[in-house]
Amino acid sequence: MFWLKKILSQLVMPIPLTLLLLLLAIFVFRSQSQRLKTIGQSALIAAFAILLLLSNSQFSAGLAASLESQYPVNNSPLTLVYQSGTVANAQQACYVMVLGSGHTENANRAAVQQLSSTALARLSEGVRQLKLADNRCQLVVSGWSGGLTPTPHAEIMQQAAIELGVQASQIVTFADALDTIEEAKSMAELIANKPFILVTSATHMPRSMKIFTTLDLNPIAAPTNFISSPGYWWRFSAENLYISQRAIHEYVGMLWLTIKGLLTDV
């Protein structure tokens, strides 16, 4: 089911979908059937429209902003649980959870240099949230290897956090979590319904909050890695296409949750 979800979601991303439409157009244009040629013309027009709209700065920014505007930046530290003036045991202390993203493993690079730009942005915000709480919280990092690297993403994130000044004793890892749903389930086992700071990309935050709250968790959103930035209406670029893809990925993810019935039956 996990890989099926990944494959199907890729098919509706801008580039793969455009390529499929172009291949369809090329295939049917060779037919003698006028009906098939009409289908080919429609596929060609659709491919052009997808590239035109999704690579436009204002259109892509609008898609991303519709997600990013749902949760504001969090500058308030989580209230700590104290006993006699000191933080209670780790199970009672506050937690800052940073959702996984990706990395490229390279032994010649520092851990922070192996992280993807998204992962680094998330981890940086997680460290900032720790500092807001005077470093009295536990940092939770997660993510599996992705099947492409020997080291789980959570371990690279842990190493990177240490490089950024976080104490190793402050870090909790979920190295087996495949996706956001599994990350949420792991967090539920750790702290049940106690409040915690949830750090992820601003576009990913609405879907993440839906998953976590559906599992009766009590996350406090701390979005980061904002990507919506309206530009000139006539500007088209690969960067805008990427922004659109990020937003579409989230909308497809929320649709998948609904189809799967997660929101009504975890």
N, C-alpha and C positions, 0 to 999 in steps of 0.2 A: 504493500500500500504506500509506503514511504517513497519508493522510487517511482511508482506510477504517478504519484502526485507531482514529483519533480519533473518528470517527462511531460506530462500533460500541461503543466503550468508554463513550461518553456515554449510549447507550441503556440501559445497565444501572446508571447512577447513580441514586440514590434519587428525585430529583425527576422526571426524565424517565420513569423506569420507573413511578412512581406515576401520572403523568399518562396514560401509555399504558394502564395498567390501568383507570383511571377512564373514559377514552374508550371502551375496549372494553366496559365495563359499561353505559355509556349507550347504546351502539350496539345491543347484544344485548337489552337490556331492552325495546326496541321490537318485538322479534320475537314472533311467536305461538308459536314453538317452545319447549316446556318445557325441552328440553335446552340451548338457547342461553341461556335465562334462568338456568339453573343455572350455566352458565359465567360469566354476568354476575355472579351472586352471589359466585362464587368469586373473580373478579377484584376485586370491591369489597372483600371481606374481606382479600385479599392486599394491596391498596393501603393499607387501614387498618393492617394488621399492620406493613407496611414503615415507615410514618410513626411508628407507636407505638414500635417497637423502636429504629429508627435515630435518633430524636430524644431518646431516653432517655439521661441522663447516664452511668449505669453501663454500659449496653450499648455506647455509642459509645466510652467510655474503654477498655473491654475490647478492642474491635476495634483501636484505635490502639496500646494498650500491648503487644499481641501482636507488633507490629512494632518499636515503639520500644525494647523491652527487649532486643533481640538484640545491640545494640552499645552499650557504655558511652561516656560523655563522654571525650574524649581530652585529657589535660592534659600529655602527654609530647611534647616537640618531636622532630621527626625528626632522627636523627643526620646531621650534615653531613659531606661529603667534603672533607677539607682537603689542601692541598699547601703545605708549608713554612709552616704556621701560618695560611694564608688559604684561603678557599673557592676551589675550582677553578673552571673556566669554567662558564657557565650550564648546560651539558649535564650537569655533574657535581654541581651544587648541588641542594639539596632543592626540591621543588615542593609547593605547596598548591593543589589544584584545587577550585574552587567550581562546582558544577553550576548551570546556568541555571534560571530560573523564569519571571518575567514582569515587564513594566513598562508604564506608561502614559506615552507620550511627551508632554511639555509643556515647551516652550522657556522658559516663565516660572518653572519650578521647577528647583531644584538636582537633580543626577542622583540623589542618595540619596532625594529626595522623589518621584522618578518610579518607583522600584522598588516592586514588590508587597511586602507584609509578609513573604512567604516568601523572596523574593529578598534583602531587606534582612537578614533573620535569617541567611541562609546567608553573605552577604558579611561580616557582622559577625563570624561565627565564623571565616571565612577570615582576616580581619585579626587576630583574636586568636591564631590559629595562627602567623601570621607573627611576632607579638610574642613568642610562646613561643620562637621560634628566633632572637630578637634581630634580626628583619627581614633575615635572611640568605638567605631562601628566595625563590623566584619564585612569584608568584600567577598562577594560570591561571583565567580566566573564560571562559564560553562561552554560546552561544545565538544563534539567528538572530532575525530581526525578527518572526517569526510570521505574516508576510503582512499584518499590520495596521498596522505602523508603518514609516517609512523607515529608521530606525536599528536595526541589530542589537542584540539584548539584550546581547551581549558588550561592545559599545562603551559602553552605558549603565553596565554593571557596572564597566568600566574607569574611566570618569569618576567614578563614585561611590567607587571604591576610592581614587582620587587625592584626592578630597575628604576621605576618612577618614585621609589621611596616608601612603598607600602611594606610593612613587616610581614614576613612569611606566616607568622602565627595569626595574622589577621585574615588570611585568605582561605576561603572554602571553594573547592572545585567540584563541578559536576561534569566529569569527563565522558560520560556515556550518553548524554542528552543529544538526540538526533535533531530535534527541532524545538520550536517555542512551546509546543504542547508538553513535550517531555521535560523541558526546563521548568515549566510551571508545576508539573507533578513532583519533580525533585524538590522544588522549593516548598511545596505543601508538606512533604515529609519532614522537612527541616524545621519549619516554624509554624506550621498549621495556618491560622488566620491572623497572626500578629502583623502589625503594619511594617512595611519595609519600603525602601526606595527602589524603584524599578528604572533602570537606565537602558535605553535603546534609541535607535534612530527615530527622529520625529515622525517620519512617514510610517514607521513600523509600530509606533506607540498605540494607535487605536486598536489594531488587531491584537497586540500583546495584552493590552488592558482587558479586552473582551475575553481572551483566553484565561487570564489569571483570575479575573473576577468570577467567571463561570465555574472555576474550581474552588470558589469560596475563599480565595486569598484576598488580602487587603493591601494592594500595591499603591504607592504614591508615585505618580509619573514624574520622571526627570528626563525629558526628551533632549536629544542632542543631534549633531550632524544634520542640521537644517540645510536643505538643498534648493528650496524654491527661491528664485531671485528673478523677478520680472525684468525683461530687457526690452529692446526695441521690437516692435511687432514684425519688422521685416527680417529679423535675425533668425537664421536657421543653422543648427550645428549638431554634431554628434553628441556633444554634452547635453543638449536639450533632449535628444533622443534617449539618453541614459536616464535623465531625470523622469521622463515619461514612463520609461520601463520600470523604474523603482516604484512609482505610484501604481501602475497597472498591476505589478506583482502583488502589492498589498490588497488591492481590490479583488484580484483573483483569489488571494488567500482567504479573504473574508467570505467570498462566495463558496469556496471549498468547505469552510467551516459549517456553513449553513447546509450545504448538500450532505455533508457527513453526519449532520445531526448533532454536532458537538455542543451547540448552544442549548440544546434541550436535554441531551443525554450524554454526559461525559463518560 
